[in-house]
Amino acid sequence: SLVSFLQKLDWGVAVLADLDACRRVAYENVVDVANAGIDYAELRFSPYYMAMKHQLPIEGVVEAIIDGVQSALHTY
């Protein structure tokens, strides 16, 4: 059901306790894509949803995601 699916997303967001965790998740997503040999990927995220559990600043979440992606792109 939709409710069951959304509850699983809540579990994943619960681990995003700080901006560094958001950055790391973005970084690791790009690393996983590169290691899988995928040439193109679109990462989608909801800054509000990621921020709400731990009252993170929404703008900070966006900046952390951008930083994580850019760091991984420079590495891989």
Secondary structure, 3 states (H helix, E strand, C coil): CHHHHHHHHHHHHHCCCCHHHHHHHHHHHHHHHHHCCCCCCCCCCCHHHHHHCCCCCHHHHHHHHHHHHHHHHHHC
